[in-house]
Amino acid sequence: MSRQPTSFLDGIITFDKPTGITSAKALYKVRAISGQRKSGHAGTLDPGASGVLVLCLGKATKLVESIMDQPKVYRCTARLDVTSHSHDSDSALVPYEVSHQPSADEVATALLSFEGEIEQTPPIISAIKIDGVPAYKRAARGQELKLKSRKVRIYWLIVHKYEWPCLDFEMACGRGTYVRSVIRDLGEKLGSGGCLTSLVRRQVGPFRLENSWSLERLEQAAGTSEYVTTLERSRELLAPDLIEIPQRPVVAL
């Protein structure tokens, strides 16, 4: 349902992005509902990923950088018997023969080695710009690329379920961390493949999946006051002294 343009609508929508659409397209769909054309999102989710996409409306667009600096929590699944060009299932899966199927203890120990501040090389299929051109566009042209590693922070990782070759884990991390790179590097440590098969962003700072709005719920809402966190409240939530590292969940395997 389209609304009339609302130039005075300032605030944040915690949106539950579905799989199958880009973050930009999700934003366009929400613009049509809210009526606020001046808007942007804080932190892209790939089309194959779902979960929390923080949308900033009007004057709240000035909060984008603060939101992107917030800790994030992801629920991830991966396969260790395959690889792919993009390190996820958006590309053709290539079987990977292993000489030893890692045990649950070996997988958990390897994951723990990524906690803290680490050097990480982003995937070639990414939006990182090289001389102004996204890496994925250069890769599509067949250009040889070697991206520089950079420091990222991973607060914690925890295994929810592991049964060869499938791994279900959760992680909390800082800005600029690529889950696909974690899985790629995990495979290298284990002498196995490594490919992301699903990704759900469960939290971005104070914005959580359980409090997010699906497209269907937004369309059914009586008015923007139902789903827009006001600018004043958004600023309060993002106050520097309120930033908290998400707690590590307790999982019984």
Phi, psi and omega in degrees: 000123182273142179247162175290147179308137184235090187291340184263007183278108181239132178155195186233140171246125173272102188259140176264093182289130176279165174287160174096353177227154178285164176296324179295317180293324177299318179297317179299319180296319180289326176302319181296331180276314185283332184083358180263109182280331178281099184200162179202170178246154183251092178098108184288143168249134177299156180305325181281353181261157178229175175113203191294120172234111184277121181253128183252128184248141175057232183294343179289348176298340177288350181266358186305312182297321178297321181291319181294338177280352182286149174297149181234150177238131180235142169254126191228148168235149183213160171243138182256005180254005181218163170228176174202163182300324182263359183067018172215178186279007174287340176253166179300134180278134181245120179302144180233117180278131179246147178274342182211124176279115184298145178282170178299320179295321180294320179294313181298318180295319179296318178298318181299333182292347179269355181288146180103196177273121185230163171270128181226135175264122180296156175292150179297322177278084182208170182270005179298132186269137174241112185052042175084356182245128179304142182301322183295329178288320178294320179297322179296335178275359179085014180285141176285126183234145172220101182280147179285143174286159179212161181277132174227165180239129174244119185282316177196157173224145181212137180275129173266321180202139175220123174214109186316131004260014188262136181232131177240116182219170181230147179213151173243134186211171179262186185298141174084003181279133176257120178296323180299325179289324177300315182291320176302312183289328176298316179300321179296321179294323185271351185071035183228183171284186178187112185213126177290132179246336173202152183214129176234122174274115186266340185199141169229101184055235182279359184262115189244154182299322182294343178251013184270165185246128174281165178300320180296318180293322178298318181294332182268350183295147181286334181189168184295336181296340179289322190240354179264123172281123186301159180300317180298314181293322179299318179296322178296316181295331185261011178302134184307325183282357179258358180294125181233143175282128179304141181288142176289124180288154176264122184236130176259112181273000000 
